[in-house]
Amino acid sequence: MITQEFAKLWWKLSKDLHLHMEHALAPSLTEGQLTVLELLLSSNQDKMKPSDFIEYLNTTPAAITTLFDRMEKSGLITRERDEKDRRIVWVKATDKGREECERGLKIRESFLQNYLGRISSHNQQLLVYLLGKVANA
C-alpha cells in the first residue's frame, strides 16, 4: 500500500535527520533548543512568553520550563519579568543563542541539501509543493 511505503520513507527521513542533528549539534545544543531559538529569532518581536511555545513544541508547560532552565544555564536565552506586569516572563535569545541558532540552521540546511540534491530542482519544488498539500489538507 502507498500509505505503508509513505510511512516507512517518512520514518527513515525523520530518523536520519534527528540522528544527524543530535550528533552534529552536540554538545552545546539540542534539536529542541534549536527549535526554541529559531522560533525566538523568527518572531516579529525578538521575545516571546513561555506559553507561546506550547503549540510549537508539542509538550507540557513543565517540560518547557525545564528546557528553558537548561538553555538559560547554558547562556542561550535569558528570562526577564515584564516591567509593567511582573506576572509576565519574556524569553529572549542571547548573542550566544543567536550564534548557536545560526550554526544549527547551517547544519540542518547542509543535511537537507544533501538529501534533496539527489533530485532535480524541479522535483525539489514539486516535492515541497506536494508535502505542503499533504500537510495543509
C-alpha positions as CSV (number, residue, x, y, z in Angstrom):
1,M,0.0,0.0,0.0
2,I,1.1,3.5,-0.7
3,T,0.4,4.6,2.9
4,Q,2.8,2.0,4.3
5,E,5.5,2.9,1.8
6,F,5.0,6.6,2.7
7,A,5.2,5.8,6.4
8,K,8.4,3.8,6.0
9,L,10.1,6.6,4.0
10,W,8.8,9.3,6.3
11,W,10.1,7.4,9.3
12,K,13.5,6.9,7.7
13,L,13.9,10.5,6.7
14,S,12.8,11.7,10.1
15,K,15.1,9.3,11.9
16,D,18.1,10.2,9.7
17,L,17.5,13.9,10.3
18,H,17.0,13.5,14.0
19,L,20.1,11.4,14.5
20,H,22.3,13.7,12.4
21,M,21.1,16.8,14.2
22,E,21.5,15.4,17.7
23,H,25.1,14.3,16.8
24,A,26.1,17.4,14.9
25,L,24.6,19.9,17.4
26,A,26.2,18.2,20.5
27,P,27.4,19.1,23.0
28,S,26.3,22.7,23.1
29,L,22.8,22.4,21.6
30,T,19.9,20.0,21.2
31,E,17.2,19.9,18.5
32,G,14.6,21.2,20.9
33,Q,16.8,24.1,21.9
34,L,17.4,24.9,18.2
35,T,13.6,24.9,17.7
36,V,13.2,27.4,20.6
37,L,16.0,29.7,19.3
38,E,14.6,29.5,15.7
39,L,11.1,30.5,17.0
40,L,12.5,33.3,19.1
41,L,14.6,34.7,16.3
42,S,12.0,34.4,13.6
43,S,9.3,36.1,15.8
44,N,8.4,39.6,15.0
45,Q,9.3,41.0,18.4
46,D,12.6,39.4,19.5
47,K,11.0,38.0,22.6
48,M,8.2,35.5,23.5
49,K,6.3,34.3,26.5
50,P,6.8,30.7,27.5
51,S,3.1,29.9,26.8
52,D,3.8,31.0,23.1
53,F,6.0,27.9,22.6
54,I,3.4,25.3,23.6
55,E,1.8,24.9,20.2
56,Y,5.2,24.6,18.5
57,L,7.0,22.2,20.9
58,N,4.1,19.7,21.5
59,T,5.0,19.2,25.1
60,T,3.9,20.3,28.6
61,P,4.5,23.6,30.3
62,A,6.6,21.9,32.9
63,A,8.9,20.3,30.2
64,I,9.2,23.8,28.5
65,T,10.3,25.3,31.9
66,T,12.9,22.5,32.3
67,L,14.1,23.2,28.7
68,F,14.3,26.9,29.4
69,D,16.2,26.3,32.7
70,R,18.9,24.3,30.8
71,M,19.1,26.9,28.0
72,E,19.4,29.7,30.5
73,K,22.1,27.8,32.4
74,S,24.0,27.3,29.0
75,G,23.7,31.0,28.2
76,L,21.5,30.6,25.2
77,I,18.5,32.6,26.5
78,T,17.5,35.0,29.2
79,R,14.2,35.3,31.0
80,E,13.1,38.7,32.2
81,R,10.0,39.9,34.0
82,D,7.8,42.4,32.2
83,E,8.3,45.9,33.6
84,K,4.5,46.7,33.6
85,D,3.1,43.3,34.6
86,R,5.5,41.2,36.7
87,R,3.5,38.1,36.1
88,I,4.7,38.0,32.5
89,V,8.1,36.4,31.8
90,W,9.8,37.2,28.5
91,V,12.2,34.8,26.9
92,K,15.0,36.3,24.7
93,A,17.9,34.8,22.8
94,T,21.4,35.8,23.9
95,D,24.2,36.5,21.5
96,K,25.5,33.0,22.1
97,G,21.9,31.7,21.4
98,R,21.9,33.6,18.1
99,E,25.3,32.1,17.2
100,E,24.2,28.6,18.1
101,C,21.0,29.0,16.1
102,E,22.9,30.1,13.1
103,R,25.2,27.1,13.4
104,G,22.3,24.7,13.9
105,L,20.4,26.1,10.9
106,K,23.5,25.7,8.7
107,I,23.9,22.1,9.9
108,R,20.2,21.3,9.0
109,E,20.4,23.1,5.7
110,S,23.5,21.2,4.7
111,F,21.9,17.9,5.6
112,L,18.7,18.6,3.8
113,Q,20.6,19.9,0.7
114,N,22.5,16.6,0.6
115,Y,19.2,14.7,0.6
116,L,17.4,17.0,-1.9
117,G,20.5,17.2,-4.1
118,R,19.6,13.7,-5.2
119,I,16.7,15.0,-7.3
120,S,16.4,17.8,-9.8
121,S,15.5,21.4,-8.8
122,H,12.1,20.9,-10.5
123,N,11.4,17.8,-8.5
124,Q,12.5,19.5,-5.3
125,Q,9.9,22.2,-5.9
126,L,7.3,19.6,-6.7
127,L,8.2,17.6,-3.5
128,V,7.8,20.7,-1.4
129,Y,4.6,21.6,-3.1
130,L,3.1,18.1,-2.6
131,L,4.2,17.9,1.0
132,G,2.6,21.3,1.5
133,K,-0.7,19.9,0.1
134,V,-0.5,16.9,2.4
135,A,0.4,18.9,5.5
136,N,-2.3,21.5,4.9
137,A,-5.0,19.2,3.9
